[in-house]
């Protein structure tokens, strides 16, 4: 919470309540976001909201504190949620409760957490949460987490903070693992393209092996994860090398037959929540082998996601002055599907902050923590070949605004406890 915030100021209290109330009008919020995109010159190639950039985030300075902040286990007022499932077990996903989401949101999975005695309990909700589909670059978190799992299982004390990815053939210079992860998430191209780096990170396991690893963790057997991201790997035979111990922790796996990347909103949210809630999970529910010293590198990298939908939502709801210890880790994905003839956007996020609203009766500050995985899509309606590109562009800008609108509504309902 900002040091300058006065949570006892009646004027501030009224303003916040008014903003939360006004945010119920999603048509107004959508028009507001759409206007922002249009005024910023948003195009399908560079969507103003989806690629807003971490530089615009008021939480940029908090990113380095994310790993430490996620270790904290404040106890909010007790709510009855189910224990987080063990590895390989699927939670009960409530298929009711997300009817409020706009029809452009084709798949959604939301998990709201409550911490009791240092342990997390969760309430899972979904819309087509187990429908496998293309989640674009949202799946790039999977190889990063697999690298942590593999390397920490084999070398318990080796931290990825001390590791580089190197090319045994010396065609590319050594690159720090964190810089690779940050480049994949932020799209800054400090090293190479996000697609080529993500393809490189998938080379530490066979295609079948990585797919099997996801299935064993999430418990969902109906998925396919054997594809690249449209580009060759930056390094095709990479090694993960620990500069401190001078050991090769991982080497490239044998090449096998590739396939599609078709996972579910649940799969991605399960992995993301296991990352963010690591310290509040019992050992049998954690990512196998993963140690916090290495997971923290992924968390800081994911804090640099170009998409800032959650930042926008917090600002729109008037909550900015009333939150402390914020953590926002996320991953965007977007593209036009020639197969489905639709413009699509993916947003994965895990959010945590302490909320201290100035309310009548002065309720105690509470811990807000939730994860979400959304895939939005707008099928192309235009049939005139001369107008198709313009229509694609319009669809992308509108879907960008729609995604921001729905994230805002989700957060509003979590804060007001309308979702549980």
C-alpha positions in Angstrom: 0.0 0.0 0.0 1.3 3.4 -0.9 2.8 5.3 2.1 0.9 8.4 1.1 -2.5 6.6 1.0 -5.0 7.7 3.6 -7.4 4.8 4.0 -9.4 6.6 6.6 -10.2 9.5 4.3 -14.0 9.5 3.7 -13.5 11.1 0.3 -11.1 8.3 -0.8 -13.5 5.6 0.6 -16.4 7.0 -1.4 -14.3 7.3 -4.5 -13.2 3.6 -4.3 -16.7 2.4 -3.6 -18.0 4.4 -6.5 -15.4 3.0 -8.9 -16.1 -0.6 -7.8 -19.8 0.1 -8.3 -19.4 1.8 -11.7 -17.2 -1.1 -12.9 -20.3 -3.4 -12.9 -21.2 -1.6 -16.2 -19.0 -3.7 -18.5 -20.2 -2.1 -21.6 -18.8 1.2 -20.3 -15.6 -0.5 -19.3 -15.2 -2.2 -22.7 -15.8 1.2 -24.5 -13.2 2.8 -22.3 -10.6 0.1 -23.0 -11.5 0.1 -26.7 -11.0 3.9 -26.9 -7.6 3.5 -25.2 -6.6 0.9 -27.8 -7.8 3.0 -30.8 -6.2 6.2 -29.5 -2.9 4.4 -29.0 -3.0 3.3 -32.6 -3.5 -0.3 -31.7 -3.2 -2.9 -34.5 -3.3 -6.7 -34.7 0.5 -6.6 -34.9 0.9 -4.4 -31.8 -2.1 -4.4 -29.5 -2.0 -1.5 -27.0 -3.4 -3.3 -24.0 -2.0 -6.8 -24.6 1.5 -5.5 -25.2 1.3 -2.5 -22.8 4.8 -3.4 -21.4 6.1 -3.8 -17.9 7.6 -0.3 -18.0 4.1 1.1 -17.6 3.4 -1.0 -14.5 3.4 0.7 -11.1 4.5 -2.6 -9.7 7.8 -2.9 -11.7 9.9 -2.1 -8.6 8.1 -4.9 -6.7 9.2 -7.7 -9.1 12.4 -8.5 -7.3 10.4 -8.9 -4.1 7.9 -11.3 -5.7 9.6 -14.6 -4.6 9.9 -13.4 -1.0 6.4 -12.0 -0.9 4.9 -15.3 -2.1 6.6 -17.0 0.8 4.5 -15.0 3.3 1.4 -16.7 4.6 -1.0 -14.2 6.1 -4.2 -15.6 7.4 -7.3 -13.9 6.0 -10.8 -14.5 7.5 -11.5 -18.2 7.2 -13.5 -19.4 4.3 -14.3 -23.0 3.5 -12.3 -24.1 0.4 -11.1 -27.5 -0.6 -7.4 -28.6 0.0 -5.2 -28.2 -3.0 -4.9 -31.6 -4.8 -1.8 -33.8 -4.8 0.3 -34.1 -7.9 -1.6 -36.1 -10.5 -5.0 -35.6 -8.8 -7.5 -33.3 -10.5 -9.5 -30.8 -8.4 -13.3 -30.6 -8.6 -13.9 -27.7 -11.0 -17.2 -25.9 -10.5 -18.8 -25.5 -13.9 -21.2 -22.9 -12.5 -20.3 -19.4 -11.5 -18.6 -18.1 -14.7 -21.8 -17.4 -16.6 -21.1 -13.7 -16.3 -18.0 -14.0 -18.6 -18.6 -12.6 -22.1 -19.2 -15.1 -24.9 -15.9 -14.1 -26.5 -14.2 -16.0 -23.6 -14.2 -19.5 -25.0 -12.3 -21.3 -22.3 -11.6 -20.1 -18.7 -10.3 -21.6 -15.5 -10.2 -19.5 -12.3 -8.8 -20.6 -8.9 -9.3 -18.5 -5.8 -7.1 -19.3 -2.9 -7.4 -18.9 0.9 -4.5 -19.5 3.3 -5.2 -21.1 6.6 -2.4 -22.1 9.0 0.1 -21.6 6.3 -1.7 -24.0 3.9 -3.7 -23.1 0.8 -7.2 -24.1 0.1 -8.7 -23.4 -3.3 -12.0 -23.0 -5.1 -11.8 -23.9 -8.8 -14.3 -22.7 -11.4 -14.3 -23.3 -15.2 -15.9 -22.6 -18.5 -14.8 -25.4 -20.9 -11.8 -25.6 -18.6 -11.0 -29.1 -19.8 -11.4 -28.5 -23.5 -8.0 -28.9 -25.2 -7.1 -26.1 -27.6 -4.2 -24.0 -28.9 -3.2 -21.6 -26.1 -0.5 -20.0 -28.2 2.5 -18.6 -26.2 0.7 -19.3 -22.9 2.2 -22.7 -23.0 5.8 -21.4 -22.9 5.7 -21.6 -19.1 5.7 -25.4 -19.4 9.3 -26.0 -20.6 10.6 -23.4 -18.1 9.0 -25.2 -15.2 10.1 -28.6 -16.6 13.7 -27.3 -16.6 13.4 -26.4 -12.9 11.9 -29.8 -12.1 14.5 -31.8 -14.0 17.6 -29.9 -12.8 16.5 -29.6 -9.2 15.6 -33.3 -9.1 19.1 -34.3 -10.3 21.0 -31.5 -8.5 19.0 -30.4 -5.4 21.2 -27.4 -4.4 21.9 -26.1 -7.9 20.0 -22.8 -8.4 19.1 -21.6 -11.8 20.3 -18.2 -10.7 23.8 -19.6 -11.3 23.1 -21.3 -14.6 23.6 -20.5 -18.2 22.4 -22.2 -21.3 25.3 -22.9 -23.6 26.0 -24.2 -27.1 28.5 -27.0 -27.0 29.3 -26.2 -30.6 30.2 -22.6 -29.6 28.0 -21.1 -32.4 26.2 -19.0 -29.8 27.5 -17.4 -26.6 26.5 -18.6 -23.2 23.2 -16.9 -22.0 22.0 -16.8 -18.3 18.9 -18.9 -17.7 17.1 -15.9 -16.2 17.8 -13.8 -19.2 16.4 -16.5 -21.4 13.2 -16.8 -19.3 12.8 -13.0 -19.1 13.2 -12.7 -22.9 10.6 -15.4 -23.5 8.1 -13.7 -21.3 8.8 -10.0 -22.1 9.3 -10.3 -25.9 12.3 -7.9 -25.6 14.5 -9.9 -27.9 17.6 -9.1 -25.9 18.9 -12.5 -26.8 16.6 -13.8 -29.5 12.9 -14.2 -30.3 10.6 -15.5 -27.7 9.6 -18.3 -30.1 13.1 -19.5 -30.8 14.1 -19.4 -27.1 11.0 -21.3 -26.0 11.7 -23.9 -28.7 15.2 -24.2 -27.3 13.9 -24.8 -23.7 11.8 -27.6 -25.0 14.9 -29.4 -26.2 15.8 -30.6 -22.7 13.1 -33.3 -22.9 11.7 -35.4 -25.6 8.3 -34.3 -27.0 6.6 -37.3 -25.6 8.5 -36.9 -22.3 7.4 -33.3 -21.8 3.8 -34.2 -22.7 3.9 -37.1 -20.2 5.3 -34.8 -17.5 2.4 -32.4 -17.8 -0.1 -35.2 -17.7 1.5 -36.7 -14.5 1.3 -33.3 -12.8 -2.1 -32.1 -13.7 -3.8 -35.5 -13.9 -5.4 -34.6 -17.2 -4.6 -37.2 -19.8 -6.4 -35.6 -22.7 -3.7 -33.2 -24.0 -1.0 -33.0 -26.7 2.2 -31.0 -26.2 4.7 -31.9 -28.9 5.0 -28.7 -30.9 7.4 -25.8 -31.4 6.4 -22.1 -31.8 6.9 -21.5 -35.5 10.7 -21.1 -35.3 13.8 -23.3 -34.9 15.4 -23.4 -31.5 18.0 -20.7 -30.8 20.3 -23.5 -29.8 19.2 -26.9 -31.0 21.6 -29.0 -28.7 21.7 -26.8 -25.6 23.3 -27.6 -22.2 22.2 -26.2 -18.8 25.5 -25.4 -17.1 26.0 -24.4 -13.4 28.7 -21.7 -13.3 29.1 -22.3 -9.5 29.6 -26.1 -9.5 31.0 -26.2 -13.0 28.6 -29.1 -13.8 26.3 -29.7 -16.8 22.9 -30.2 -15.2 20.9 -31.0 -18.3 21.7 -31.8 -22.0 19.6 -31.9 -25.1 17.2 -34.8 -25.4 17.0 -37.0 -28.6 14.9 -35.6 -31.4 11.6 -37.4 -31.8 8.4 -36.8 -33.8 6.8 -33.5 -33.3 3.1 -32.7 -33.1 0.6 -30.1 -31.9 0.4 -28.0 -28.7 -3.2 -28.6 -27.5 -3.7 -28.2 -23.8 -6.4 -26.9 -21.5 -7.0 -23.8 -19.4 -7.0 -26.1 -16.4 -3.5 -27.5 -17.2 -1.9 -24.1 -17.5 -3.6 -22.7 -14.4 -2.6 -25.8 -12.4 1.0 -25.4 -13.3 0.9 -21.6 -12.7 -0.8 -22.0 -9.3 1.8 -24.6 -8.2 4.5 -22.1 -9.1 2.9 -19.2 -7.2 1.6 -21.1 -4.2 4.6 -23.3 -3.8 5.2 -22.3 -0.2 1.6 -22.9 0.9 1.5 -26.3 -0.7 2.4 -29.6 1.0 5.3 -31.5 -0.6 3.0 -33.9 -2.3 1.3 -31.1 -4.2 4.4 -29.3 -5.4 6.1 -29.4 -8.8 8.2 -32.5 -8.5 11.8 -31.8 -7.4 11.4 -28.0 -7.8 13.2 -25.8 -5.3 12.3 -22.2 -4.4 15.7 -20.9 -5.2 15.1 -21.9 -8.8 11.4 -21.2 -9.0 12.1 -17.7 -7.9 13.9 -17.1 -11.2 10.7 -18.0 -13.1 8.6 -15.8 -10.9 10.7 -12.8 -11.5 10.8 -13.4 -15.2 7.0 -13.8 -15.3 6.7 -10.5 -13.5 8.0 -8.9 -16.7 5.2 -10.0 -18.9 4.3 -7.4 -21.5 0.6 -7.9 -20.8 -0.7 -5.7 -17.9 -4.4 -6.5 -17.8 -4.3 -6.9 -14.1 -2.6 -3.5 -13.6 -5.3 -2.0 -15.7 -8.0 -3.7 -13.7 -6.6 -2.6 -10.3 -6.4 1.0 -11.6 -10.0 0.9 -13.0 -11.4 -0.5 -9.8 -9.7 2.2 -7.7 -7.8 -0.3 -5.6 -4.3 1.0 -6.3 -3.9 2.9 -3.1 -5.3 0.1 -0.9 -3.0 -2.8 -1.8 0.3 -3.9 -0.4 2.8 -6.7 -1.1 1.6 -7.0 -4.7 2.6 -10.0 -6.9 1.4 -10.2 -10.6 2.9 -13.0 -12.6 1.5 -13.6 -16.0 1.9 -14.8 -19.6 0.2 -13.6 -22.7 -0.5 -15.4 -26.0 -2.1 -14.2 -29.2 -2.5 -14.8 -32.9 -4.8 -15.5 -35.8 -5.8 -19.1 -36.4 -6.1 -19.9 -40.1 -7.7 -23.2 -39.1 -10.4 -21.7 -36.9 -10.6 -18.5 -38.9 -10.5 -16.5 -35.6 -8.4 -13.9 -33.8 -7.4 -15.2 -30.4 -5.8 -13.9 -27.1 -4.7 -15.9 -24.1 -4.0 -14.5 -20.7 -2.6 -16.5 -17.7 -2.1 -14.8 -14.4 -1.5 -15.4 -10.7 -2.2 -12.4 -8.5 -1.6 -11.9 -4.8 -1.9 -8.7 -2.7 -3.1 -7.5 0.7 -6.2 -5.5 0.4 -7.1 -2.9 3.1 -10.2 -1.1 2.0 -11.6 1.8 4.0 -15.0 0.2 4.8 -17.7 0.8 7.4 -17.0 -1.3 10.5 -13.3 -1.5 9.4 -12.9 -5.1 8.4 -9.3 -6.4 8.8 -7.0 -6.4 5.8 -7.3 -9.5 3.8 -5.1 -11.6 1.5 -6.4 -11.7 -2.1 -4.9 -14.4 -4.2 -6.2 -16.0 -7.4 -5.1 -17.5 -10.6 -6.8 -17.4 -14.0 -6.4 -18.8 -17.5 -8.5 -17.3 -20.3 -8.7 -17.9 -24.0 -10.7 -15.3 -25.9 -11.6 -15.6 -29.6 -13.5 -13.6 -32.3 -14.4 -15.6 -35.4 -13.8 -13.7 -38.6 -17.1 -12.5 -40.1 -15.8 -10.6 -43.1 -15.9 -12.5 -46.5 -14.8 -9.7 -48.8 -11.1 -10.5 -49.6 -10.3 -6.7 -49.9 -11.6 -6.1 -46.4 -10.4 -9.1 -44.5 -7.1 -7.6 -43.1 -9.0 -4.5 -41.9 -11.6 -6.8 -40.2 -8.8 -8.9 -38.6 -7.3 -5.7 -37.2 -10.6 -4.5 -35.8 -11.3 -7.9 -34.3 -7.9 -7.9 -32.5 -8.4 -4.4 -31.1 -11.9 -5.3 -29.8 -10.8 -8.6 -28.3 -7.9 -6.9 -26.6 -10.4 -4.5 -24.9 -12.7 -7.4 -24.1 -10.0 -9.4 -22.4 -9.1 -6.4 -20.2 -12.8 -5.9 -19.4 -13.3 -9.5 -18.3 -10.1 -9.5 -16.2 -11.4 -6.3 -14.5 -14.8 -8.0 -13.8 -13.2 -11.1 -12.4 -11.0 -9.1 -10.0 -14.0 -7.0 -9.0 -16.0 -10.1 -8.1 -13.2 -11.6 -6.2 -12.7 -8.4 -4.2 -16.4 -8.1 -3.4 -16.6 -11.8 -2.7 -19.2 -12.4 -5.4 -17.4 -15.4 -6.8 -17.5 -17.5 -3.7 
